[in-house]
Amino acid sequence: VWFRGAIPKHSFCLWLTFHKAHRALDKLLAYGLVQQSLCPFGCGQQEPINHLFFDCAVTRNIWSKVLECNNCPFPSTWNWDNMADWALSHTTGNLFYMWIRRAGLSAAVYHCWKERNN
């Protein structure tokens, strides 16, 4: 999450996501702060964190493009636990392409979250 050359707000957003600390609509609904928890991208489904980043058609398309640019296949079943395992095994090291993967991962998470809040 934290690496040299990282954009701090991207790293912080990724850190929140790996700790499942984002206030997705399903959590806000449980707290009684919102009346519904439908995905803001218009797919009509509930918005737990796994849906927001992996099951929604909009964000799934973003992920497939990011992974395609990094020569990584998009798994058929992905959630945050699988993402954490993948990130730990495919983004460590000092090689430039590993830095690109880390930067791509954190940027994708940040921009999906930012767009969700617009």
N, C-alpha and C positions, 0 to 999 in steps of 0.2 A: 504494500500500500504506500509506504513512505520510501521514496528512492530519490537519488540525486537527479536533479533535472525535472522532477515532478512538478506539476502545477498544484499548489497547496489546496485550492478549493476542490479540485478533482480528487486528490488523495483523501481529503476529509470526507467527501461524499461517499467514496468507495469504502472508507473505514466504517462509516455509519451503516452502509449496506451490508458489509460482512458481519457486523454485529447485530444486524436486523433491528436497527434503531431508528430507521426512517419512520415517519408518521404517515404510513400509507392509510388509505381511506378505511380499510377494514379495522385498523387500530382506532382511528378517530370515531368510527361507528360504535365500537365497543366502549369507548369513553363517553358516548352520548354527545359528541361534539358536532356530528353531521347526521343527516337523516337517511342518507343512502351511501353505498360504497361502490357505485358503478365506475368502471374504468373510464378515465377522462378522455381516452382516445376514441371513444364511440363504439366500442365493440359490444357493449351491453352486458359484460360479465362483471363479477365482483372483482375488487382490486386488492388482493393480498400481494405481498412483495414479489412472490414468484410469478404471479400473473403479470404484474407491471413490467418486469424485466424480461420474461421469457415466453409467456403464453400469449400475450397480446400481439396481434398481427403487426402493428406498427413497430414495436420495439424488437420483435423477433426479426423483422427485416433489417433493422439497424445492426443487431448482433450478427446476423449472417454476413453482412457486408464487412464488418470489422474483422470477423474471423476469417473470411475469405481473403482479405488483404494480408493476413498473417499466416496464410497457408494452413489453417486449422479447420477441420470439418465441424459443422454445427450438429451436435448430438440430438437425437430424436427426443430424449427426455433429459431436460436440464432444469436444475433448480439452484438455489444458492449454495447448497452443500456440495453439489457436483462442481459448481463454478469455483468454489474455494479450493477443492482438490485439484482441479485442472490448473488454476492459477499458480498454486504452489509448485506444481511439477513442470509447468511450461513457461514460466516467466522469470525464473531465477538465473542469475549469472550476469556477467559483465559484457556480454556480446551485444552489439548494437541492435540486432533483431529482437533480443530479449527486452531491451529498453523500449523498443517500438511496441511490443506486445503489452508491456506494463502501461505505457502511455495510452495505448488504444483502449485497454480495459477500463482504466480510470476515466478517460474522456467519454466513452460510451455510457458508462453508468451516470456520470455527471449530467450529460446532455439529455439522456432519457428522463432523469429526475427533474431537470430544469424545465423541459418541455411539458412534462406532466403538470407542473405547477403554473404554467402560463394559461 
